[in-house]
Amino acid sequence: MYRDGDQKAGEILILRNLRLVAHMVKHYVPLGKDINELISIGTFGLIKAVRTFDYTKGNRLATYAAKCIDNELLMSFRSERKKYREVSIYDPVGNDKEGNEINIIDVLEAPQGDCLDNFILRSDLSLLKGAIESSLSDRERYIILKRYGLAGFSETTQKDLAAEMGISRSYVSRIEKRAIEKLRDYYIANGN
């Protein structure tokens, strides 16, 4: 048994769970990284999981390993970006009628244009408000509003939100990422 120091058992556990790494990596391929690099990073997370797994806590190895792999991949993206934000207001949320990419900041910034531009801005803001209200859970909505300083809130870091909510910063990051993806899907389904 690996817990008793049997290295061979640990190697078997790692080999038998490599498909889990491939499955987890599929979610990150669209972010532009090389799949082989992602698999290497994910495998490192799997190795950590096998070494630190404690079956006496009532968890399954696959569940624990999935969290470790996901954390390892997210940490890699964070260190590469040299920022604290996993999801940015500069990330794309859809395209306008001309096919130009639109991101959240485009929707939030007031243009210095004519009445048509102002009308489009109000329409986009209304769409964003509708997306936030109808597609996000209460927790996701709260995190998005505070992270980006919307609805009268001051912009808040993931670290400060984590401390306020009593959860980890990586969990705030995952909730934020999921919420941004929901907003993007809503905008694509209901936008222009």
C-alpha positions in Angstrom: 0.0 0.0 0.0 1.3 3.5 -0.9 0.6 5.0 2.5 2.9 2.4 4.0 5.8 3.5 1.8 5.2 1.2 -1.2 6.6 3.3 -4.1 5.3 0.8 -6.7 1.8 1.3 -5.4 2.1 5.0 -5.8 3.4 4.6 -9.4 0.4 2.4 -10.2 -2.0 5.0 -8.8 -0.4 7.7 -10.9 -0.5 5.6 -14.1 -4.1 4.5 -13.5 -5.2 8.1 -13.1 -3.5 9.7 -16.1 -6.7 9.7 -18.0 -8.1 12.0 -15.3 -5.3 14.5 -16.2 -6.2 14.3 -19.9 -9.8 14.9 -19.0 -9.1 17.9 -16.8 -6.7 19.4 -19.4 -9.4 19.4 -22.1 -11.0 22.3 -20.3 -7.9 24.5 -20.5 -6.8 23.8 -24.2 -8.9 26.7 -25.6 -6.8 29.1 -23.4 -4.0 28.8 -25.9 -1.4 26.7 -24.1 0.3 23.6 -25.6 -1.5 20.5 -24.6 1.7 18.6 -23.8 2.7 21.4 -21.4 -0.8 21.3 -19.8 -0.6 17.5 -19.4 2.8 17.8 -17.7 1.5 20.4 -15.3 -1.6 18.3 -14.6 0.5 15.2 -14.1 2.5 17.1 -11.5 -0.8 17.9 -9.7 -1.7 14.2 -9.9 1.6 13.2 -8.3 1.0 15.7 -5.5 -2.5 14.3 -5.0 -1.2 10.7 -4.7 1.5 11.7 -2.3 -0.8 13.7 0.0 -4.1 11.8 -0.3 -5.6 10.6 3.0 -8.3 8.0 2.5 -9.3 8.3 6.2 -10.9 11.7 5.5 -13.6 9.9 3.5 -12.7 11.4 0.1 -12.2 9.4 -3.1 -8.7 9.7 -4.7 -10.2 10.8 -8.1 -12.1 13.6 -6.4 -9.1 14.8 -4.5 -6.8 14.4 -7.5 -9.2 16.4 -9.7 -8.9 19.3 -7.3 -5.1 19.1 -7.1 -4.8 18.9 -10.9 -7.2 21.9 -11.4 -5.3 23.9 -8.7 -1.9 23.1 -10.4 -3.2 24.2 -13.8 -4.7 27.4 -12.4 -1.5 28.3 -10.5 0.4 27.8 -13.8 -1.9 30.3 -15.6 -1.6 32.8 -12.7 2.1 32.8 -12.6 2.3 33.1 -16.3 0.1 36.1 -16.4 2.0 37.8 -13.6 -1.4 39.1 -12.4 -3.7 38.1 -9.6 -6.8 38.0 -11.7 -7.6 34.6 -13.4 -10.5 36.2 -15.3 -10.1 39.7 -16.6 -12.6 42.4 -17.6 -10.6 42.4 -20.8 -11.6 38.8 -21.7 -13.8 38.5 -24.7 -17.6 38.0 -24.1 -18.8 37.9 -27.7 -18.8 39.8 -31.0 -20.7 42.8 -32.3 -22.6 43.0 -35.6 -19.4 43.6 -37.6 -17.7 40.6 -36.0 -15.4 42.7 -33.8 -14.6 41.1 -30.4 -16.4 42.6 -27.4 -15.1 42.4 -23.9 -16.7 43.4 -20.6 -14.8 46.7 -20.4 -16.2 47.6 -23.8 -19.7 47.3 -22.3 -18.8 49.2 -19.2 -16.8 52.2 -20.6 -18.8 55.2 -21.7 -18.0 56.1 -25.3 -17.3 59.7 -26.4 -19.6 59.3 -29.3 -23.0 60.3 -30.7 -26.5 59.3 -29.6 -26.3 56.0 -31.4 -23.2 55.0 -29.4 -24.9 56.0 -26.2 -28.0 54.0 -27.1 -25.8 50.9 -27.8 -23.9 51.4 -24.5 -27.2 51.6 -22.6 -28.4 48.5 -24.4 -25.2 46.6 -23.6 -25.3 47.7 -20.0 -28.9 46.5 -19.8 -27.9 43.2 -21.3 -25.0 42.9 -18.8 -27.4 43.7 -15.9 -29.9 41.1 -17.2 -27.1 38.6 -17.5 -25.9 39.2 -14.0 -29.4 39.1 -12.5 -30.7 36.0 -14.4 -27.7 33.7 -15.0 -25.6 34.0 -11.8 -26.2 32.5 -8.4 -26.2 34.9 -5.4 -22.6 34.0 -4.6 -21.4 34.4 -8.2 -23.3 37.7 -8.5 -21.8 39.1 -5.3 -18.3 38.1 -6.4 -18.6 39.7 -9.9 -20.2 42.9 -8.5 -17.4 43.3 -5.9 -14.5 42.2 -8.1 -15.3 44.7 -10.8 -16.7 47.5 -8.7 -20.2 47.3 -10.1 -23.6 48.4 -8.6 -22.0 50.8 -6.2 -19.3 48.4 -4.8 -15.6 49.3 -4.8 -13.4 47.0 -6.8 -12.2 44.2 -4.5 -9.3 41.8 -4.8 -9.8 38.0 -4.8 -7.7 37.9 -1.6 -10.0 40.4 0.2 -13.1 38.7 -1.0 -11.8 35.3 0.2 -11.1 36.7 3.6 -14.6 38.4 3.8 -16.4 35.3 2.6 -14.3 32.8 4.6 -13.2 30.8 1.6 -9.9 30.3 -0.3 -8.7 32.8 -2.9 -8.5 29.9 -5.4 -12.2 29.1 -4.7 -13.1 32.8 -5.3 -11.1 32.6 -8.6 -13.0 29.4 -9.7 -16.4 31.0 -8.9 -15.4 34.2 -10.7 -14.2 32.2 -13.8 -17.4 30.2 -13.8 -19.5 33.4 -13.5 -17.6 35.1 -16.4 -18.3 32.0 -18.5 -22.0 32.2 -17.7 -22.0 35.9 -18.6 -20.3 35.1 -21.9 -22.8 32.4 -22.7 -25.7 34.7 -21.8 -24.3 37.5 -24.0 -23.8 35.1 -26.9 -27.3 33.8 -26.6 -29.0 37.1 -26.0 -26.7 39.7 -27.5 -26.2 41.0 -31.0 
